[in-house]
Amino acid sequence: MLDLVEAVAARREASDPDAATVLRGLSAPQKSLPSHLFYDARGSALFEEITRLEEYYPTRVETAILDEAAPQIAGRTPQGAVLVEYGSGSSRKTEILLERLPQLAAYAPIDVSRSALEEAKARLARRFPSLRVEPTLGDFAAPLRLPADLAIRPRLGFFPGSTIGNFTTPEARDLLGRMAAGLGAGARLVIGADLLKDPSILIPAYDDAQGVTAAFNLNMLERINREFDADFDRSRFRHEARFNEAEGRVEMHLVSLRTQRVAVLGRMFSFTAGETIHTENSAKYSMRGFHRLAASAGWTPKRTWIDRAGLFSVHELAAEVQDFAAGGRVER
């Protein structure tokens, strides 16, 4: 019977990249789960709730920056361009640009959440009835795919929310390089990056008093149970946000409250009390550090906007496609 269980797990692991990532992550000395698994329908709804919390400054501050910068961004966007958004979610921030970009040929949002894409498309159809919306369901790190008639048009990339901070430095460099290659030479990318600041400001943004972020983090265990035949008991874990000073990032973890064993796809994983599952990174950048990261991936910084309190930054980058394999450590 055990051999049969192992065979089933092996087949699922071979055919499903997410299953392979989950099993590999839970087998590592520092257990981990991929952060994109946050965003099932429930997780997407919880994240939208997080963005409205007082403690969570990034959405509020970035929205204000975009509102101020949008006319300048629009003024440099050519007629008939395609706006490509990576990890679009609800597309709420995008409306700030869309209302100032009547010259667009289309808006192409990319997201892993089908419900988020469907809801955003329906809402945008009501607000911008003449706008062509071409959503893509999937990982925004995959090669960019556009309909043939849009693939020949100039492109403006949009990557708000400091999602770039969810990646390690090598991963972020690789992702930005693939964006440059996919958008093409001469394309521009408008990207949000959270700025390095005191942990007394950072930690509450990822561990709010109402417990919404905790629910968001713990919801991943419910998804693992549902999609990977697991038996996590979420009451045996708690949410924790911590600042990793050496890496310049906030980390989210799920902390085991007791010694326990959990089955995932028929395989057993042991936890000691206090052991954690690392679920997300959120890197914070200095201005110099982010510009160096962008340059190492083939982008030239053109314009930067920062709020008066110095909490958040929005950058306009221009693509210069090249070989992105090289590059050393990026300072934050």
C-alpha positions as a Python dict, from the first residue, in 0.01 Angstrom:
ca = {
    (1, 'M'): (0, 0, 0),
    (2, 'L'): (284, 237, 86),
    (3, 'D'): (443, 173, -253),
    (4, 'L'): (112, 262, -421),
    (5, 'V'): (89, 590, -226),
    (6, 'E'): (446, 677, -322),
    (7, 'A'): (374, 596, -686),
    (8, 'V'): (69, 823, -690),
    (9, 'A'): (270, 1105, -529),
    (10, 'A'): (554, 1052, -776),
    (11, 'R'): (318, 1071, -1074),
    (12, 'R'): (158, 1390, -941),
    (13, 'E'): (498, 1540, -869),
    (14, 'A'): (616, 1462, -1224),
    (15, 'S'): (306, 1607, -1391),
    (16, 'D'): (227, 1907, -1168),
    (17, 'P'): (497, 2174, -1113),
    (18, 'D'): (314, 2311, -808),
    (19, 'A'): (301, 1966, -649),
    (20, 'A'): (672, 1923, -709),
    (21, 'T'): (745, 2264, -555),
    (22, 'V'): (528, 2193, -250),
    (23, 'L'): (687, 1853, -183),
    (24, 'R'): (1037, 1986, -239),
    (25, 'G'): (975, 2288, -18),
    (26, 'L'): (839, 2083, 271),
    (27, 'S'): (1136, 1844, 243),
    (28, 'A'): (1397, 2121, 281),
    (29, 'P'): (1573, 2199, 612),
    (30, 'Q'): (1390, 2535, 611),
    (31, 'K'): (1043, 2431, 502),
    (32, 'S'): (879, 2662, 248),
    (33, 'L'): (573, 2699, 28),
    (34, 'P'): (553, 2909, -291),
    (35, 'S'): (386, 3245, -233),
    (36, 'H'): (178, 3230, -552),
    (37, 'L'): (-36, 2966, -377),
    (38, 'F'): (-178, 3245, -160),
    (39, 'Y'): (-405, 3352, -443),
    (40, 'D'): (-701, 3121, -465),
    (41, 'A'): (-1041, 3295, -457),
    (42, 'R'): (-1035, 3327, -78),
    (43, 'G'): (-673, 3441, -68),
    (44, 'S'): (-731, 3702, -338),
    (45, 'A'): (-1026, 3841, -143),
    (46, 'L'): (-820, 3852, 177),
    (47, 'F'): (-538, 4033, 1),
    (48, 'E'): (-780, 4296, -125),
    (49, 'E'): (-888, 4341, 238),
    (50, 'I'): (-522, 4375, 342),
    (51, 'T'): (-470, 4658, 93),
    (52, 'R'): (-738, 4860, 272),
    (53, 'L'): (-585, 4823, 620),
    (54, 'E'): (-439, 5129, 791),
    (55, 'E'): (-114, 4944, 869),
    (56, 'Y'): (-63, 4838, 507),
    (57, 'Y'): (78, 5160, 362),
    (58, 'P'): (211, 5027, 24),
    (59, 'T'): (-122, 5030, -162),
    (60, 'R'): (-235, 5365, -26),
    (61, 'V'): (98, 5538, -90),
    (62, 'E'): (163, 5382, -430),
    (63, 'T'): (-188, 5478, -545),
    (64, 'A'): (-120, 5841, -452),
    (65, 'I'): (214, 5835, -636),
    (66, 'L'): (55, 5684, -948),
    (67, 'D'): (-221, 5943, -942),
    (68, 'E'): (43, 6217, -953),
    (69, 'A'): (268, 6043, -1207),
    (70, 'A'): (0, 5913, -1446),
    (71, 'P'): (-17, 6222, -1673),
    (72, 'Q'): (360, 6204, -1730),
    (73, 'I'): (346, 5829, -1796),
    (74, 'A'): (57, 5877, -2037),
    (75, 'G'): (239, 6156, -2217),
    (76, 'R'): (522, 5916, -2310),
    (77, 'T'): (294, 5630, -2419),
    (78, 'P'): (256, 5605, -2799),
    (79, 'Q'): (-74, 5576, -2982),
    (80, 'G'): (-191, 5216, -3017),
    (81, 'A'): (26, 5077, -2736),
    (82, 'V'): (-62, 4771, -2529),
    (83, 'L'): (-57, 4798, -2149),
    (84, 'V'): (72, 4467, -2009),
    (85, 'E'): (21, 4420, -1636),
    (86, 'Y'): (210, 4148, -1450),
    (87, 'G'): (19, 4001, -1154),
    (88, 'S'): (-282, 4223, -1214),
    (89, 'G'): (-507, 4104, -928),
    (90, 'S'): (-809, 4332, -908),
    (91, 'S'): (-660, 4584, -1157),
    (92, 'R'): (-771, 4867, -926),
    (93, 'K'): (-446, 5065, -953),
    (94, 'T'): (-448, 5012, -1327),
    (95, 'E'): (-760, 5225, -1359),
    (96, 'I'): (-548, 5528, -1263),
    (97, 'L'): (-348, 5475, -1582),
    (98, 'L'): (-636, 5354, -1798),
    (99, 'E'): (-840, 5669, -1746),
    (100, 'R'): (-547, 5872, -1878),
    (101, 'L'): (-457, 5637, -2166),
    (102, 'P'): (-740, 5655, -2420),
    (103, 'Q'): (-480, 5590, -2692),
    (104, 'L'): (-431, 5226, -2583),
    (105, 'A'): (-500, 4947, -2831),
    (106, 'A'): (-557, 4702, -2546),
    (107, 'Y'): (-499, 4615, -2182),
    (108, 'A'): (-342, 4271, -2120),
    (109, 'P'): (-359, 4166, -1752),
    (110, 'I'): (-177, 3850, -1639),
    (111, 'D'): (-269, 3676, -1313),
    (112, 'V'): (-293, 3329, -1153),
    (113, 'S'): (-641, 3398, -1016),
    (114, 'R'): (-922, 3326, -1262),
    (115, 'S'): (-1178, 3494, -1037),
    (116, 'A'): (-969, 3813, -1010),
    (117, 'L'): (-930, 3831, -1388),
    (118, 'E'): (-1299, 3770, -1452),
    (119, 'E'): (-1414, 4026, -1196),
    (120, 'A'): (-1165, 4286, -1321),
    (121, 'K'): (-1265, 4234, -1685),
    (122, 'A'): (-1634, 4275, -1602),
    (123, 'R'): (-1571, 4591, -1400),
    (124, 'L'): (-1345, 4745, -1664),
    (125, 'A'): (-1602, 4670, -1936),
    (126, 'R'): (-1851, 4886, -1747),
    (127, 'R'): (-1609, 5171, -1683),
    (128, 'F'): (-1418, 5161, -2013),
    (129, 'P'): (-1661, 5008, -2264),
    (130, 'S'): (-1438, 5078, -2565),
    (131, 'L'): (-1126, 4925, -2406),
    (132, 'R'): (-1010, 4589, -2541),
    (133, 'V'): (-913, 4362, -2251),
    (134, 'E'): (-707, 4048, -2326),
    (135, 'P'): (-649, 3862, -1996),
    (136, 'T'): (-402, 3576, -1955),
    (137, 'L'): (-452, 3318, -1679),
    (138, 'G'): (-117, 3197, -1553),
    (139, 'D'): (220, 3281, -1402),
    (140, 'F'): (340, 3625, -1508),
    (141, 'A'): (696, 3491, -1502),
    (142, 'A'): (615, 3277, -1807),
    (143, 'P'): (698, 3409, -2158),
    (144, 'L'): (466, 3690, -2266),
    (145, 'R'): (195, 3577, -2510),
    (146, 'L'): (-21, 3832, -2691),
    (147, 'P'): (-267, 3794, -2980),
    (148, 'A'): (-87, 3833, -3313),
    (149, 'D'): (-236, 4174, -3390),
    (150, 'L'): (-121, 4309, -3052),
    (151, 'A'): (223, 4146, -3054),
    (152, 'I'): (342, 4396, -3316),
    (153, 'R'): (240, 4703, -3115),
    (154, 'P'): (451, 4907, -2870),
    (155, 'R'): (420, 4793, -2511),
    (156, 'L'): (406, 4952, -2170),
    (157, 'G'): (463, 4711, -1883),
    (158, 'F'): (304, 4767, -1542),
    (159, 'F'): (420, 4585, -1228),
    (160, 'P'): (284, 4767, -921),
    (161, 'G'): (261, 4669, -557),
    (162, 'S'): (632, 4599, -497),
    (163, 'T'): (568, 4239, -604),
    (164, 'I'): (929, 4240, -725),
    (165, 'G'): (1021, 4220, -356),
    (166, 'N'): (872, 3870, -332),
    (167, 'F'): (1171, 3735, -523),
    (168, 'T'): (1531, 3679, -421),
    (169, 'T'): (1788, 3901, -593),
    (170, 'P'): (1880, 3640, -859),
    (171, 'E'): (1511, 3562, -917),
    (172, 'A'): (1422, 3931, -943),
    (173, 'R'): (1705, 3993, -1190),
    (174, 'D'): (1592, 3698, -1400),
    (175, 'L'): (1228, 3809, -1393),
    (176, 'L'): (1310, 4167, -1492),
    (177, 'G'): (1533, 4034, -1769),
    (178, 'R'): (1253, 3819, -1906),
    (179, 'M'): (1017, 4116, -1889),
    (180, 'A'): (1266, 4323, -2089),
    (181, 'A'): (1296, 4049, -2348),
    (182, 'G'): (919, 3995, -2364),
    (183, 'L'): (824, 4361, -2386),
    (184, 'G'): (1101, 4431, -2636),
    (185, 'A'): (1372, 4688, -2690),
    (186, 'G'): (1244, 5040, -2638),
    (187, 'A'): (952, 4929, -2422),
    (188, 'R'): (895, 5086, -2085),
    (189, 'L'): (807, 4935, -1749),
    (190, 'V'): (635, 5119, -1464),
    (191, 'I'): (718, 4929, -1145),
    (192, 'G'): (661, 4982, -774),
    (193, 'A'): (934, 4914, -518),
    (194, 'D'): (896, 4940, -141),
    (195, 'L'): (1173, 5134, 28),
    (196, 'L'): (1392, 5018, 313),
    (197, 'K'): (1277, 5168, 642),
    (198, 'D'): (1247, 5105, 1016),
    (199, 'P'): (1102, 4764, 1110),
    (200, 'S'): (858, 4943, 1343),
    (201, 'I'): (679, 5056, 1024),
    (202, 'L'): (740, 4740, 822),
    (203, 'I'): (627, 4467, 1062),
    (204, 'P'): (273, 4601, 1132),
    (205, 'A'): (214, 4614, 755),
    (206, 'Y'): (256, 4234, 753),
    (207, 'D'): (104, 4155, 1093),
    (208, 'D'): (-201, 4379, 1132),
    (209, 'A'): (-399, 4413, 1454),
    (210, 'Q'): (-717, 4272, 1296),
    (211, 'G'): (-545, 3950, 1194),
    (212, 'V'): (-630, 3975, 824),
    (213, 'T'): (-272, 3902, 715),
    (214, 'A'): (-263, 3606, 953),
    (215, 'A'): (-580, 3469, 791),
    (216, 'F'): (-425, 3527, 448),
    (217, 'N'): (-112, 3333, 543),
    (218, 'L'): (-303, 3047, 710),
    (219, 'N'): (-541, 3021, 414),
    (220, 'M'): (-255, 2871, 216),
    (221, 'L'): (-278, 2561, 435),
    (222, 'E'): (-645, 2526, 342),
    (223, 'R'): (-551, 2540, -25),
    (224, 'I'): (-274, 2280, 24),
    (225, 'N'): (-529, 2055, 196),
    (226, 'R'): (-778, 2096, -87),
    (227, 'E'): (-548, 2066, -385),
    (228, 'F'): (-273, 1836, -259),
    (229, 'D'): (-465, 1587, -43),
    (230, 'A'): (-307, 1722, 277),
    (231, 'D'): (-428, 1724, 638),
    (232, 'F'): (-285, 2046, 783),
    (233, 'D'): (-472, 2163, 1092),
    (234, 'R'): (-446, 2542, 1071),
    (235, 'S'): (-521, 2575, 1442),
    (236, 'R'): (-182, 2414, 1504),
    (237, 'F'): (3, 2694, 1324),
    (238, 'R'): (30, 3068, 1376),
    (239, 'H'): (131, 3354, 1149),
    (240, 'E'): (458, 3539, 1209),
    (241, 'A'): (618, 3835, 1028),
    (242, 'R'): (985, 3900, 1090),
    (243, 'F'): (1246, 4140, 954),
    (244, 'N'): (1559, 3978, 810),
    (245, 'E'): (1809, 4260, 843),
    (246, 'A'): (2088, 4079, 658),
    (247, 'E'): (1868, 4034, 349),
    (248, 'G'): (1677, 4361, 384),
    (249, 'R'): (1337, 4195, 374),
    (250, 'V'): (1024, 4113, 569),
    (251, 'E'): (954, 3739, 582),
    (252, 'M'): (623, 3568, 651),
    (253, 'H'): (627, 3232, 826),
    (254, 'L'): (379, 2979, 958),
    (255, 'V'): (500, 2858, 1298),
    (256, 'S'): (416, 2508, 1418),
    (257, 'L'): (264, 2530, 1767),
    (258, 'R'): (346, 2171, 1857),
    (259, 'T'): (534, 1863, 1745),
    (260, 'Q'): (322, 1710, 1471),
    (261, 'R'): (312, 1514, 1147),
    (262, 'V'): (130, 1624, 833),
    (263, 'A'): (45, 1421, 523),
    (264, 'V'): (74, 1582, 178),
    (265, 'L'): (5, 1365, -130),
    (266, 'G'): (57, 1060, 86),
    (267, 'R'): (398, 1168, 213),
    (268, 'M'): (452, 1245, 581),
    (269, 'F'): (630, 1558, 702),
    (270, 'S'): (737, 1607, 1063),
    (271, 'F'): (733, 1941, 1247),
    (272, 'T'): (888, 2027, 1580),
    (273, 'A'): (730, 2290, 1804),
    (274, 'G'): (848, 2630, 1683),
    (275, 'E'): (956, 2506, 1339),
    (276, 'T'): (838, 2730, 1054),
    (277, 'I'): (721, 2718, 695),
    (278, 'H'): (860, 3017, 507),
    (279, 'T'): (577, 3144, 283),
    (280, 'E'): (684, 3485, 152),
    (281, 'N'): (966, 3735, 119),
    (282, 'S'): (908, 4107, 74),
    (283, 'A'): (1239, 4274, -4),
    (284, 'K'): (1285, 4645, 62),
    (285, 'Y'): (1520, 4854, -151),
    (286, 'S'): (1731, 5164, -131),
    (287, 'M'): (1705, 5383, -440),
    (288, 'R'): (2058, 5293, -542),
    (289, 'G'): (1994, 4925, -482),
    (290, 'F'): (1684, 4914, -697),
    (291, 'H'): (1846, 5106, -982),
    (292, 'R'): (2138, 4864, -976),
    (293, 'L'): (1901, 4568, -985),
    (294, 'A'): (1712, 4715, -1283),
    (295, 'A'): (2033, 4795, -1470),
    (296, 'S'): (2167, 4442, -1414),
    (297, 'A'): (1857, 4308, -1592),
    (298, 'G'): (1878, 4530, -1900),
    (299, 'W'): (1669, 4827, -1788),
    (300, 'T'): (1767, 5193, -1784),
    (301, 'P'): (1603, 5397, -1504),
    (302, 'K'): (1435, 5701, -1658),
    (303, 'R'): (1215, 5853, -1389),
    (304, 'T'): (1145, 5787, -1021),
    (305, 'W'): (863, 5913, -801),
    (306, 'I'): (873, 5893, -418),
    (307, 'D'): (617, 6003, -160),
    (308, 'R'): (713, 6280, 81),
    (309, 'A'): (752, 6042, 375),
    (310, 'G'): (997, 5826, 178),
    (311, 'L'): (793, 5509, 218),
    (312, 'F'): (753, 5389, -140),
    (313, 'S'): (887, 5444, -492),
    (314, 'V'): (754, 5407, -846),
    (315, 'H'): (1004, 5379, -1132),
    (316, 'E'): (981, 5419, -1507),
    (317, 'L'): (1238, 5198, -1681),
    (318, 'A'): (1334, 5162, -2047),
    (319, 'A'): (1430, 4822, -2193),
    (320, 'E'): (1763, 4751, -2355),
    (321, 'V'): (1746, 4380, -2443),
    (322, 'Q'): (2073, 4195, -2387),
    (323, 'D'): (2217, 3883, -2222),
    (324, 'F'): (2099, 3885, -1861),
    (325, 'A'): (2291, 3582, -1739),
    (326, 'A'): (2573, 3788, -1589),
    (327, 'G'): (2547, 4001, -1280),
    (328, 'G'): (2663, 3988, -922),
    (329, 'R'): (2504, 4067, -589),
    (330, 'V'): (2278, 4372, -585),
    (331, 'E'): (2302, 4612, -291),
    (332, 'R'): (1976, 4704, -118),
}
